[in-house]
C-alpha cells in the first residue's frame, strides 16, 4: 500500500482522538467513581439501578414510617402503663378501706383524682392528635356529659393503616379508645360480649348486660344488683372513667347524679366494680400485648428493610462503581500510549525528504 | 518543456497536498515519433512529448466513500442529538424524573403518617411542584432538541440546494472544457465536483452517475433528479401540522425515501424525539389522571369531597384540513386510554359521508358511523366528539389528550387543607386511607401504560432513550472507522506523498538540467560550425 502524507496525519489524528476519548472516559470514571455515567454506558445496568433505587427509596420511606409508628406506639404504651397504674390504685382503694366515714370521704376524693387522671390519659395528645380517638383525632376521646352524668367516647373505632415498605402494610396501628364491637379489645371501653353474673360477698348478685344501641361507639354495660328477693340497685357504665366516677360516688354513698345510696348498695357497687377493674386490667394487658406484637412486626420489618436496602446498595455498587485499581491501571496504560503516540508522531511528522535536500 | 511541465505538476501536487478531495496528478509522457523522416533519420527519436495530465483516481472507491459518507452523516447526527437526550435523562447521575416521582409518592406516605399535619401536607405540595418543574424541564429539553432539528433540516435543505447548484455549475464547466482540449483543467474541476458530491452525500442520501458523452453527472435524491447536467431541482422542506417536515423534490414528497446522510439522521432523530416526547407525556398524563381519579374519591381536612389534585387533562384538537368543525371534551377520565385519535371521513357511496375515528398510533378503527352535518355526537373511551358542518373526504382532525399534558401539568390545589387524605367525610382528620391509596399509585399497574406501573413505564422510557443513544454511538464508531479506512485507501491512491514529490522534483530537475545541457552542447556545436 502506498503511504501518503495525509495517511500519516489522519492515522495520527485518529489515534490521538481515540486515546484522548478513552482518557476522558477514564478520568470521568475516576472523578465520579462510577463506571456508568449515562444510561447508554450500560442500559441494562442503568435500568437495574433505577429499579434498585426505587426500592431503596421506598425502603427508606418505609423505615421513616416505621419510626413514626414506633414512636406513636411507644407513646401509647407509656400512656397505657399509666392507665394501668391508675386502675391498680383504684383497685387498692377498694381493698384497703376500713369503712370509716373519714376514709370514705378521703377515698371518694382520691378516686375522683384518679378518675380525672384517667380522663386526662384518655385524652393524651401526640403530634397534635388525640391518640385514642380513632380517626377523629382532632377530638378529645372522652368528655363528661352532664345530662347523663357519664363520660362519653367522642372518637370512633376506625383503624389506621400505614405502609411499612414496598407491598407491606401494618393494619390497625392506632389504639382506639372504645368500640361497640365486643371482639375489639380497647383500653378504656369495657368489652362484654354477653351478659355476666357476679356473686357478691353480701349474698346479692350483679348481672352485667351489654348494650350496643345506647351509644354507637361503645358497649354500655347495664348492671342490675339483686338480693334474694328483689332488685336493689341499677347503674350503668361504658368505660373505665365511668367506673372510676361510680367508685368515687360510691365512696360518698351516692349515685353519680347525687342520689343517696345505702351503705350496702354502695358496698355492692364497689364489690361489683372491683371485678370490672380486673377486666379493665386484662383488657390493658391485651392491648399492650397487641402493641408489643405490632412493635415486634415493625422491628422485624425494619431489619428486613435495612438488610434489603444494604443488599440493593451493594447491587448498585457492583453495577455502578468503577474498579478504581483497574481504572487507574488503564489510565496509566492510556497515558503511556498517548505519550508514545505523541513522541512517534512528532518524529514522523517532522521528517521529510525536503529536510535533507540541499 | 516536458520537464518543465513535470516540475509544474509536482509543484501543484505539493501545493495541494492538504487540499480536501485533491487527487495527485501525473504527467503522461510519450516518445515523440520521428514522423515522416526516412532512412537513418527515421531511427533517431524526436524526443518526448506531453500527451496529458491525469489524476490518480479510483471511481469505485470514490463511490464507496460517498456511500460511507452517507452512513457517517446519519450516524453522526443521530449520535449528536441522542446523546444529548441521554444526558437529559441521565438517571445514572440521578438526573431525570425518577427522584421527583419517588419523592412525590413518598410525600403521600408522610401525609398518611400524619393526615392532619399541615407540615406534611405542605411538603407534599412542594414535592408536587418539584415533580411538575422536573417534567416540564424534560419536555423543554426534548422540544428544544426538536426545534434544533427543525432548524437544521431547513439549513441543511439550503446547503443541499447550494451544493446542487455548485455541482450543476461544475458539470457545465467540465462538459465545456472536456469538449475542447484542456484536459488538465477538467481534472481539477472533477476533483472539486467530487468534493462537492462528498459533501452532498454527507448531508443526504444520493445516487449519481456520469454521462460518458459529456462528463456531467446526474444526482438523484429519493429517486428524483436533484442535478441533471447543469440543471437543478430545488429541494424544499415544508413544516406540517403533525410537527414534522416533509421534503419535496420535483413536486414529490420524498421524505420516506431519505434515511441516510445528515438529513436522514435528522428525520430519524425527529421521529425518535417525538416518540420519547409522546412517552414522557403519556407518563405524566397517566400520573395526572390516576392521582386525580383517586384524589376526588377522598375528603379534605374540612370534610369536603376531594377536587382534582392536578389540573385535569385537556384535549388538543388539530384541524389538519377541514371545513367541518370538531369539539372534543373529556366526559369520563376513568375511561381514558390516553391514546391519540385521528378523525376522518369516508364517502358512503350515496352522496353522504361516514365519520371514522382511528387510533393514530396503530391505525385501528375505533368507531365509525353515518355523519350528520347538522351535528354528530360520538362517545368513545371517555371522550365526546361533536362533529358538524359540510364535509369533504380530505377533512381530518387529530385529537390528543397528551399534547398539552406536560404544558398544562400544574397543581390544582393551593390550600394544603384541601388535600383529600381521608376516605370518608365522617372519619376526618385521622383517616389516611386515600393518602395510602395515592401513595400506592407508583406501583399500580395501569392499562393505559401497557399494563405497567408508572415506575415500569419510566424505566422503559429510560431504556428506550439509552438504547437509541447506544445504538447511535456504536453505529457512529463503525461508520467512522469504515469511512476512515476508505479514506486511507483513497489517500493511498490519490493522496500526495511529499517524499515522493521531493524525489520527483529532483528527478525532473535533473531531467531539466540534462535537457538544458543538451541544448548547451547543441549550441556550442552550432557555434563551432559558425566559426569555421
Contacts between the chains, C-beta under 8 A, distances in Angstrom:
chain1	res1	chain2	res2	distance
A	1	B	492	5.0
A	2	B	492	4.6
A	2	B	493	7.0
A	2	B	495	7.9
A	2	B	497	7.0
A	3	B	492	6.8
A	3	B	497	6.6
A	4	B	24	7.9
A	4	B	491	4.9
A	4	B	492	6.4
A	4	B	495	3.2
A	4	B	496	5.9
A	4	B	497	4.5
A	5	B	17	5.6
A	5	B	18	7.9
A	5	B	495	6.9
A	5	B	496	6.2
A	5	B	497	5.9
A	5	B	498	5.0
A	6	B	17	7.3
A	6	B	18	7.2
A	6	B	491	4.6
A	6	B	495	4.6
A	6	B	496	7.3
A	7	B	488	5.4
A	7	B	491	4.8
A	7	B	492	6.4
A	7	B	495	6.4
A	10	B	484	6.8
A	10	B	487	6.6
A	10	B	488	6.5
A	10	B	491	7.0
A	11	B	488	7.3
A	14	B	484	5.9
A	32	B	93	7.7
A	34	B	92	6.9
A	36	B	92	4.7
A	37	B	90	7.8
A	37	B	92	5.7
A	37	B	93	6.7
A	38	B	83	7.7
A	38	B	86	5.1
A	38	B	87	6.2
A	38	B	90	5.1
A	38	B	92	5.5
A	38	B	93	7.4
A	38	B	466	7.7
A	38	B	469	7.5
A	39	B	86	5.7
A	39	B	89	6.7
A	39	B	90	6.6
A	39	B	91	6.2
A	39	B	92	6.0
A	39	B	462	5.7
A	39	B	463	7.7
A	39	B	465	6.3
A	39	B	466	3.1
A	39	B	469	7.0
A	40	B	83	7.1
A	40	B	86	4.9
A	40	B	466	4.7
A	40	B	467	7.7
A	40	B	469	3.8
A	40	B	470	4.0
A	40	B	473	6.2
A	41	B	92	6.8
A	43	B	463	5.6
A	43	B	466	4.1
A	43	B	467	5.6
A	43	B	470	6.0
A	46	B	91	6.0
A	46	B	92	5.4
A	46	B	462	6.5
A	46	B	463	7.8
A	46	B	466	5.9
A	47	B	459	5.3
A	47	B	462	6.5
A	47	B	463	5.2
A	47	B	466	7.9
A	49	B	91	7.4
A	49	B	92	7.1
A	50	B	91	5.4
A	50	B	98	5.8
A	50	B	458	7.8
A	50	B	459	5.3
A	50	B	462	6.2
A	51	B	455	7.9
A	51	B	459	6.6
A	53	B	98	6.6
A	53	B	102	7.7
A	54	B	98	6.8
A	54	B	102	6.1
A	54	B	442	8.0
A	54	B	455	5.5
A	57	B	99	8.0
A	57	B	102	4.1
A	57	B	103	7.7
A	57	B	106	6.5
A	58	B	102	7.3
A	58	B	106	7.5
A	60	B	106	7.9
A	61	B	106	4.2
A	61	B	109	5.3
A	61	B	110	7.9
A	64	B	109	7.8
A	64	B	110	7.4
A	64	B	113	7.7
A	65	B	109	6.0
A	65	B	112	7.9
A	65	B	113	5.7
A	68	B	113	4.6
A	68	B	114	7.3
A	69	B	113	7.7
A	127	B	114	5.9
A	127	B	117	6.9
A	128	B	116	7.1
A	128	B	117	7.3
A	129	B	114	7.4
A	129	B	116	6.1
A	129	B	429	7.9
A	129	B	430	6.5
A	133	B	430	7.2
A	134	B	427	7.6
A	134	B	430	6.6
A	135	B	422	7.3
A	135	B	424	8.0
A	135	B	427	4.1
A	135	B	428	7.2
A	135	B	429	7.5
A	135	B	430	3.5
A	135	B	431	4.2
A	136	B	427	7.1
A	136	B	428	7.8
A	136	B	429	7.9
A	136	B	430	6.5
A	137	B	115	8.0
A	137	B	116	6.3
A	137	B	429	6.0
A	137	B	430	3.5
A	138	B	116	6.3
A	138	B	428	8.0
A	138	B	429	5.3
A	138	B	430	7.7
A	156	B	426	7.7
A	156	B	427	6.5
A	158	B	424	8.0
A	158	B	427	5.1
A	158	B	430	7.3
A	158	B	431	6.2
A	160	B	430	6.2
A	160	B	431	7.2
A	160	B	432	5.8
A	161	B	432	7.4
A	161	B	433	7.3
A	161	B	436	6.4
A	162	B	109	7.8
A	162	B	112	6.2
A	162	B	113	6.2
A	162	B	432	7.4
A	162	B	436	7.5
A	163	B	109	5.5
A	163	B	112	6.8
A	163	B	436	6.1
A	163	B	439	6.3
A	163	B	440	7.6
A	166	B	443	7.1
A	167	B	443	7.5
A	169	B	436	7.6
A	174	B	430	7.4
A	320	B	92	7.1
A	352	B	498	5.3
A	352	B	499	6.4
A	352	B	502	7.0
A	353	B	498	7.0
A	353	B	499	4.2
A	353	B	502	3.8
A	353	B	503	6.5
A	354	B	498	6.7
A	354	B	502	5.2
A	357	B	502	6.3
A	357	B	506	7.1
